[in-house]
Amino acid sequence: MAKKAAKASKGARIVPLGDKVVLKREVAESTTAGGIVLPDSAQDKPQRGEVVAVGDGHVKSDGTKLPLTVKEGDRVIFSPYGGDEIKIGGEEYLLLRESDILATY
């Protein structure tokens, strides 16, 4: 299985290794349902995003690789404390393990 790399702005590429996944987090809501505008400090970071790139897969104890269940373009819900935020080429991404992904939708 070939690695799938995310193409960031300015030609930078992100290639996750192993069971890692790169996500682009959804934009936080700036207004409430009642129309109140929220300042940046009051906005919660969404726990949803889109898969941008996936790694090769899990390595089992016998050395074989098990491919990941998510693929590029999947919309996912992930753990609020999972992953690391990274910034490449002016774009912000989230790098996390597939096990931190809770569901797809």
CORTA-V694039 format. One record per pair of residues at least 24 apart in sequence whose ideal C-beta (glycine too) atoms are under 10 Angstrom apart, sorted by the first residue. I is the first residue (numbers start at 1). J is the second residue. Records with the same first field share a line. If there is no record, write none. Layout:
I->J  J
This chain:
1->54  55  56  57  65  67  68
2->56
3->53  54  55  56
4->51  52  53  54  55  56  71  72
5->52  53  54  72
6->51  52  53  54  72  88  91  93
7->52  53  89
8->52  53  86  87  88  89  90  91  93
9->88  89  90  91
10->88  89  90  91
11->89
12->88  89  90  91
13->53  88  89
14->52  53  86  88  89  91  93  95
15->53  54  55  56
16->52  53  54  55  56  68  93  95  96  97  98
17->55  56  95
18->55  56  57  58  59  65  68  97  98
19->54  55  56  57  58  59  65  66  67  68  96  97  98  99  100
20->53  54  55  56  68  83  84  95  96  97  98  100
21->49  51  52  53  54  55  68  70  71  72  74  76  78  83  94  95  96  97  98  99  100  101
22->49  50  51  52  53  54  55  72  83  86  88  93  94  95  96
23->48  49  50  51  52  53  70  74  75  76  78  82  83  93  94  95  96  100  101
24->49  50  51  52  53  91  92  93  94
25->49  50  78  83  85  92  93  94
26->50  75
44->80
45->80  85  94
46->77  78  80
47->76  77  78  79  80  81  82  102
48->75  76  77  78  103  105
49->74  75  76  77  78  83  93  94  96  101
50->74  75  76
51->75  76  98  101  104
52->91  93  94  95
53->93  95
54->98
55->95  97  98
57->98
58->97  98  99
68->97  98  101
69->98  101  104
70->98  101  104
71->104
74->101  104  105
75->103  104  105
76->100  101  102  103  104  105
77->101  102  103  104  105
78->102  103
